[in-house]
């Protein structure tokens, strides 16, 4: 396991075009920080990836956690 590997949890609330109501979903996983990447840049990258995975054009973050993956 790389020293720059992190576990993340991100919960988003969003609307899908053509689908009534509001959706809430959580995406989790591990990610390696890129050289020089700070927490804000990593959050933005994970937010973009989560929105793509959930097919959301716009979303509100309800929860975000990022922690080193080693115990």
C-alpha positions in Angstrom: 0.0 0.0 0.0 1.3 3.4 -1.0 1.8 6.1 1.7 -0.3 8.5 -0.3 -3.3 6.1 -0.5 -6.5 7.3 1.1 -10.0 5.9 1.8 -12.9 8.2 1.0 -16.6 8.4 1.5 -18.7 11.0 -0.4 -22.4 11.3 -0.1 -24.2 13.4 -2.7 -27.7 14.7 -3.2 -28.7 15.4 -6.8 -31.5 15.5 -9.4 -31.4 13.5 -12.6 -32.9 15.0 -15.7 -36.2 13.3 -16.5 -36.4 11.6 -13.1 -38.8 13.1 -10.5 -37.5 13.7 -7.0 -34.2 14.1 -5.3 -31.6 11.3 -5.2 -29.1 10.6 -2.5 -26.2 8.2 -3.0 -22.8 7.4 -1.4 -19.6 6.5 -3.2 -16.6 5.0 -1.4 -13.2 3.7 -2.4 -9.5 4.3 -2.2 -7.5 6.9 -4.1 -3.8 7.8 -4.4 -3.0 11.5 -4.1 -1.0 12.8 -7.0 2.3 14.6 -6.4 1.6 18.1 -5.2 -2.2 17.5 -4.9 -3.8 19.1 -1.7 -7.0 18.0 0.1 -9.1 20.5 -1.9 -7.9 19.3 -5.3 -8.4 15.7 -4.2 -11.9 16.5 -3.1 -12.7 18.2 -6.4 -11.4 15.2 -8.3 -13.4 12.7 -6.2 -16.5 14.9 -6.5 -16.2 15.0 -10.3 -15.7 11.2 -10.4 -18.6 10.5 -8.1 -20.9 12.8 -10.2 -19.9 10.9 -13.4 -20.5 7.5 -11.7 -23.9 8.7 -10.5 -24.7 10.4 -13.8 -25.4 13.7 -12.0 -24.9 17.0 -13.7 -25.0 19.0 -10.4 -24.8 17.8 -6.8 -24.6 19.0 -3.2 -22.2 17.2 -1.0 -23.9 16.0 2.2 -20.9 14.2 3.6 -17.2 13.9 2.8 -14.4 12.0 4.6 -10.9 11.4 3.5 -8.4 9.4 5.7 -5.1 7.6 5.3 -5.9 4.0 4.2 -3.4 2.4 6.6 -4.3 1.4 10.1 
